[in-house]
Amino acid sequence: MSFESLELDPVLLQAVEELGFTRPTTIQTQVIPVAMEGRDIMASAPTGTGKTAAFLLPMMQHMIDFPRRKPGPARALILTPTRELALQITEQAEALAAHTFLKVASIIGGVAEETQLPALEKTVDIVIATPGRLMQYIEDERFDSRDIEVLVLDEADRMLDMGFIGDVDRIAAEARWRKQTMLFSATLEGAGLKSFSEDLLKDPAEFYAEPPRSERKKIQQLVYFADTAEHKFKILKHLLQQEEVQRSIIFVKTRERLAELVSQLQGSGIDCAWLRGEMEQEKRVEALQRFRSGKVTILVATDVAARGIDLPDVSHVFNYDMPRSADTYVHRIGRTGRAGKKGCAINLVEAHDVGMMERVERYTEEKMMRRVVDSMRPQHKISKVATKKKEKKDEEKKTDKKPKEKIRHRVTKNKGKPDWAKKHAEKAAKVAAKDEAK
């Protein structure tokens, strides 16, 4: 299928071509035709599947087909969990609307109010916002939701995880005259998300778009086993110094772990930038700018801090700590191997991480390749832990044990007693012999 076959306006097709999009992705071919019919959408679309254009294009097509008659507030609202993701969507929306009359604006935290005045006071068609900051303007009666026709919730699962459900419910209620709602999430599992979607969507069309296997195969997944935390850091430091590791993101579980690892790296002469939750916007922007510009080639981040960021040309993702869930793992490694390029995900696994590693392998249906650094081989043979259960089962199958014979109770209950049948037969024979003698 081509973008032309989706019956998009020529001005949108021109922008699509300028962005370098050649053919629509799976989620785009599924969503765009149905969304253009006005139906509510509920879609599972992981990072890197092209979901942003999947909701922007039909939204823009609707506004081109039905232009506004007079100036007014936003006609479409897109809610996202993070500022970085909001800015990325804003950038793509402006690019797709480059040859149209549509105006795009954003409302996010950490930005001076003056820069957001167009979204609040002037005519604007599409607003991309984070729930917290938008709710502030709604409570101050500075944002008008009455003209919103299309509401999009991007990365809805992350918004729930980050505690935005109350704000999103209130914003949706403010936009109650809308004609269409689209919800996108990395996974559609979980009672919370299902209950949330039932309140917002009316008879939605559901789509599940996994990245094509050819795309997933572009990310090589490796495992290095480590005996201790010290051993793991030595392996990480060695791998970071390899020529093929050009730009990398290192994921850790907590802010405490991040502070510890950053200190270790800098103490070893390895410069890096870092992102953590509840970080001042100015410092976040500075860290991302240092990484994007190439001043540093290593970014250490927690999952919360890294949500929604899109960084180009990341050659490697390191899971210094394994994530708490398999879908978070997929989000992490999706930061590499983007835009058709190959990438590499390296997992540094201690004994307590083996269970999570196995769950990830079952979830992705892909086996991670085991690797070792010759001079840093694990001494306690931790890799055997991962296959212990399998080996045990194999041994049980191979062992040629004869099945234990089942002994019936009636055979053993008279064990040690006379054979009464034989005795009776002998007695009968004696009686018969006496009778014959007479």
C-alpha positions in Angstrom: 0.0 0.0 0.0 1.1 3.6 -0.7 0.2 6.9 1.0 -1.6 7.8 -2.3 -3.9 4.9 -1.8 -5.0 6.3 1.6 -6.8 9.1 -0.2 -4.9 11.9 1.6 -4.9 15.5 0.3 -2.0 16.3 -2.1 -0.6 18.9 0.4 -0.3 16.1 3.0 1.2 13.8 0.5 3.8 16.4 -0.4 4.8 16.8 3.2 5.0 13.0 3.7 7.3 12.8 0.7 9.5 15.6 2.1 9.8 13.8 5.4 11.1 10.8 3.5 8.2 8.4 4.2 8.0 6.0 1.3 5.3 3.5 2.4 2.9 3.5 5.3 3.8 1.3 8.3 1.4 -1.4 9.6 -0.2 0.8 12.2 -0.7 3.6 9.6 -2.4 1.3 7.1 -4.7 0.0 9.8 -5.6 3.2 11.5 -5.7 6.0 8.9 -8.6 4.7 6.7 -10.8 3.9 9.8 -9.9 7.1 11.6 -10.8 9.1 8.4 -14.3 7.6 8.8 -14.6 9.2 12.2 -14.5 6.0 14.4 -12.9 6.0 17.8 -9.6 4.1 17.8 -7.8 2.0 20.4 -4.4 0.8 19.2 -1.5 -1.0 20.6 1.5 0.6 18.9 5.0 0.3 20.4 7.7 2.9 19.9 9.1 3.0 16.3 5.9 1.8 14.5 5.0 5.2 13.1 2.0 5.8 15.3 2.4 9.6 15.4 1.7 10.0 11.7 -1.1 7.4 12.1 -3.2 9.9 14.2 -1.8 13.2 12.8 -2.7 12.5 9.1 -6.4 11.6 9.5 -6.8 14.4 12.0 -5.4 16.9 9.5 -7.3 15.4 6.6 -10.5 16.0 8.6 -9.7 19.7 9.2 -8.8 20.2 5.5 -12.1 18.6 4.5 -14.1 20.6 7.0 -12.3 24.0 7.5 -13.3 26.2 10.3 -15.7 29.1 9.4 -14.3 31.6 11.9 -11.3 32.0 14.2 -11.3 30.1 17.4 -9.5 27.8 19.9 -8.1 24.3 19.2 -10.0 21.8 17.2 -7.7 18.9 18.0 -6.0 18.1 21.3 -3.1 15.5 21.7 -2.2 14.5 25.3 1.2 13.0 26.0 3.0 12.0 29.2 6.2 14.0 28.8 7.5 17.3 27.5 10.0 15.7 25.2 7.4 13.6 23.5 5.1 16.6 23.2 7.8 18.6 21.5 8.6 15.7 19.1 4.9 15.4 18.1 4.8 19.2 17.7 7.8 19.1 15.4 6.3 16.3 13.3 2.9 18.0 13.2 4.4 21.2 11.9 6.3 19.3 9.2 3.1 17.5 8.1 1.1 20.8 8.1 3.8 22.7 6.3 1.7 23.2 3.1 -1.6 23.6 4.8 -3.4 26.5 6.6 -3.3 24.5 9.9 -1.6 26.1 12.9 0.1 23.9 15.6 1.0 24.9 19.2 2.2 23.1 22.4 1.4 23.5 26.1 4.0 21.9 28.4 5.6 22.4 31.8 8.9 24.1 32.3 8.4 26.6 29.6 7.7 30.4 30.0 4.0 31.2 29.7 4.7 33.9 27.0 5.8 31.1 24.5 2.5 29.3 25.0 0.2 32.3 24.5 -0.7 31.3 20.8 -2.2 28.1 22.2 -4.2 30.1 24.7 -5.2 33.3 23.0 -4.9 33.0 19.3 -6.5 30.9 16.6 -4.9 27.4 16.6 -6.0 24.1 15.1 -3.9 21.5 16.9 -2.6 21.6 20.4 -0.1 19.1 21.9 0.0 19.2 25.7 1.1 17.4 28.8 -1.9 16.9 31.2 -0.6 18.6 34.3 0.2 22.0 32.6 -2.9 22.0 30.5 -5.1 21.3 33.5 -3.6 24.4 35.2 -4.8 26.6 32.3 -8.2 24.9 32.2 -8.7 25.6 35.9 -7.6 29.2 35.3 -10.2 29.3 32.5 -7.5 30.2 30.0 -7.9 27.2 27.7 -11.2 26.7 25.9 -12.0 23.0 25.2 -15.5 23.5 23.7 -14.3 23.5 20.1 -12.2 20.3 20.4 -13.4 17.7 17.8 -10.6 15.1 18.0 -8.9 14.0 21.3 -5.8 11.8 21.1 -4.1 10.1 24.1 -0.6 9.0 23.1 1.2 6.5 25.3 -1.8 6.1 27.5 -0.2 3.4 29.5 2.6 5.7 30.5 0.1 8.4 31.5 -1.6 6.0 33.8 1.8 4.8 35.3 2.7 8.5 35.9 -0.5 9.2 37.8 -2.2 11.4 35.2 -5.5 9.5 35.1 -7.3 12.2 37.1 -6.2 15.0 34.9 -6.9 13.1 31.7 -10.4 12.3 32.9 -11.1 15.9 33.7 -9.7 17.1 30.4 -11.8 14.6 28.5 -14.9 15.8 30.4 -14.0 19.4 29.4 -13.9 18.2 25.7 -17.1 16.3 26.0 -18.5 17.7 22.7 -15.7 16.0 20.7 -16.6 13.8 17.7 -13.7 11.3 17.9 -11.2 9.9 20.4 -8.1 7.9 19.7 -6.0 6.1 22.3 -2.6 4.7 21.6 -0.6 2.5 24.0 2.4 0.2 23.9 0.1 -2.5 25.4 -3.6 -2.8 25.8 -3.3 -5.1 28.8 -4.2 -4.3 32.4 -7.6 -3.7 34.1 -6.7 -0.1 34.7 -6.2 0.8 31.0 -9.3 -1.2 30.0 -11.5 0.6 32.5 -10.0 3.9 31.5 -10.6 3.3 27.8 -14.2 2.1 28.3 -15.1 5.5 29.9 -13.5 7.5 27.0 -14.2 5.5 23.8 -17.4 4.6 22.0 -17.4 1.4 20.1 -13.7 1.7 19.2 -11.9 -0.1 16.3 -9.0 -2.0 17.9 -5.7 -2.5 16.3 -2.5 -4.3 17.4 0.6 -3.4 15.5 3.8 -5.1 16.5 7.0 -4.0 14.7 7.7 -6.3 11.7 10.1 -9.2 12.5 12.5 -7.7 9.9 12.6 -4.5 12.0 13.0 -6.4 15.3 15.9 -8.4 13.8 17.7 -5.1 13.2 18.4 -5.0 16.9 21.0 -7.5 18.0 20.3 -8.6 21.6 23.3 -9.8 23.7 23.8 -11.0 27.3 26.9 -10.7 29.4 26.8 -12.5 32.7 28.4 -10.9 35.7 29.4 -12.3 39.1 29.1 -9.1 41.1 28.4 -5.3 40.8 32.1 -4.6 40.5 32.5 -7.3 37.8 29.5 -5.8 35.9 31.0 -2.3 35.9 34.3 -3.6 34.5 32.4 -5.3 31.6 30.4 -2.1 30.9 33.6 0.1 30.9 35.3 -2.4 28.6 32.3 -2.4 26.1 31.9 1.3 26.1 35.5 1.7 24.9 34.9 -0.5 21.8 35.1 1.2 18.5 31.6 0.1 17.3 29.9 1.7 20.4 29.4 5.2 19.1 26.4 6.6 20.9 24.8 4.7 23.7 22.0 5.0 26.3 22.5 3.2 29.6 19.4 2.3 31.6 19.2 1.9 35.3 16.3 1.3 37.7 16.5 4.1 40.2 17.8 7.6 40.7 20.2 6.2 43.4 21.6 3.7 40.9 22.0 6.5 38.3 23.9 8.7 40.7 26.2 5.8 41.6 26.9 4.8 38.0 27.5 8.4 36.8 30.0 8.8 39.6 31.8 5.6 38.7 31.9 6.5 35.0 33.2 10.0 35.6 35.7 8.7 38.1 37.0 6.4 35.4 37.4 9.3 33.0 34.3 8.5 30.9 32.2 11.6 30.4 28.4 11.3 30.2 25.1 13.1 30.4 22.2 11.9 32.6 18.5 12.1 32.9 16.4 11.2 36.0 12.8 11.8 37.2 11.8 15.2 38.7 14.7 16.9 37.0 14.6 20.6 36.2 13.5 21.3 32.6 16.5 23.5 32.0 18.9 20.7 33.1 17.0 18.1 31.0 17.2 20.2 27.9 20.9 20.8 28.5 21.6 17.1 29.0 19.7 16.1 25.8 21.4 18.9 23.8 24.9 17.7 24.9 24.0 14.2 23.8 22.3 15.2 20.5 25.2 17.5 19.6 27.8 14.8 20.2 29.6 16.6 23.1 29.0 13.4 25.0 28.2 10.0 23.5 26.9 8.3 26.6 23.5 9.1 28.3 22.6 7.4 31.6 18.8 7.4 32.3 16.0 6.0 34.4 12.9 4.7 32.7 10.7 7.5 34.0 13.2 10.1 32.7 13.6 8.5 29.3 9.9 8.2 28.5 9.1 9.9 25.2 12.5 10.9 24.2 13.6 10.3 20.6 17.3 10.4 20.1 18.9 9.9 16.6 21.7 7.4 15.7 21.8 5.5 19.0 24.1 2.6 18.2 23.8 0.8 21.5 21.4 0.4 24.5 22.8 -1.0 27.7 20.5 -2.5 30.3 22.8 -2.0 33.3 19.8 -3.0 35.4 17.2 -5.3 33.9 13.8 -3.6 33.8 10.9 -4.5 36.0 8.7 -5.7 33.1 9.2 -7.2 29.7 7.2 -4.4 27.9 9.6 -1.8 29.5 12.5 -3.8 28.0 10.9 -3.5 24.5 10.6 0.3 25.1 14.2 0.5 26.1 15.8 -1.3 23.2 13.5 0.5 20.8 15.8 3.6 21.3 18.3 1.9 19.0 17.9 0.4 15.5 15.6 3.3 14.4 15.0 4.8 10.9 16.0 1.5 9.2 19.4 1.4 10.9 20.8 -1.6 12.8 21.2 -1.4 16.6 22.5 -3.4 19.5 21.0 -4.0 23.0 23.4 -5.3 25.6 22.1 -6.8 28.9 24.4 -7.0 31.9 22.9 -9.8 34.0 23.7 -10.8 37.6 22.2 -13.9 39.2 19.2 -12.1 40.5 18.4 -10.8 37.0 18.2 -14.2 35.3 14.5 -14.7 36.0 13.7 -11.3 34.4 15.9 -12.2 31.4 13.9 -15.4 30.9 10.6 -13.5 31.1 11.8 -11.1 28.4 12.9 -13.9 26.1 9.4 -15.5 26.5 7.7 -12.2 25.9 9.7 -11.3 22.8 10.0 -14.9 21.6 13.6 -14.2 20.9 16.7 -15.8 22.4 19.4 -13.4 23.5 22.9 -14.3 22.4 25.3 -15.1 25.2 28.7 -13.4 25.0 31.8 -13.1 27.2 34.8 -10.9 27.5 37.7 -13.3 27.6 39.6 -11.5 30.3 36.4 -11.1 32.4 34.7 -14.4 32.2 32.2 -15.1 35.1 34.0 -17.2 37.7 30.8 -18.6 39.3 29.4 -19.8 36.0 26.3 -17.7 36.4 25.1 -18.6 32.9 24.3 -22.1 34.2 21.5 -20.6 36.3 19.6 -19.6 33.2 19.5 -23.2 31.9 19.3 -25.1 35.2 15.6 -25.9 35.0 15.9 -27.0 31.3 18.9 -29.2 32.0 17.1 -30.9 34.9 14.1 -31.6 32.7 16.4 -33.0 30.0 18.1 -35.3 32.5 14.8 -36.6 33.7 13.9 -37.4 30.1 17.2 -39.1 29.4 17.3 -41.2 32.5 16.1 -44.7 31.6 14.3 -45.6 34.8 12.0 -48.6 34.8 8.5 -47.7 36.0 7.8 -48.9 39.5 5.6 -52.0 39.4 2.2 -51.5 40.9 1.5 -54.2 43.4 -2.1 -54.9 44.0 -3.3 -55.0 47.6 -5.1 -58.3 47.2 -1.7 -60.0 46.2 0.1 -58.8 49.4 -2.6 -58.9 52.1 -2.1 -62.6 52.9 1.7 -62.4 52.5 3.3 -64.8 55.1 0.1 -66.8 55.6 -0.5 -70.4 54.2 -1.7 -70.9 50.7 -5.3 -71.8 51.6 -6.3 -72.7 48.0 -3.4 -75.3 47.8 -4.2 -76.7 51.3 -7.9 -77.0 50.4 -6.9 -78.9 47.2 -4.7 -81.3 49.1 -7.4 -82.0 51.6 -9.9 -82.7 48.9 -7.5 -85.1 47.2 -7.0 -87.1 50.5 -10.8 -87.3 50.9 -11.2 -88.6 47.4 -8.4 -91.2 47.9 -10.2 -92.5 51.1 -13.5 -92.8 49.2 -11.8 -94.7 46.4 -10.1 -97.1 48.9 -13.5 -98.0 50.5 
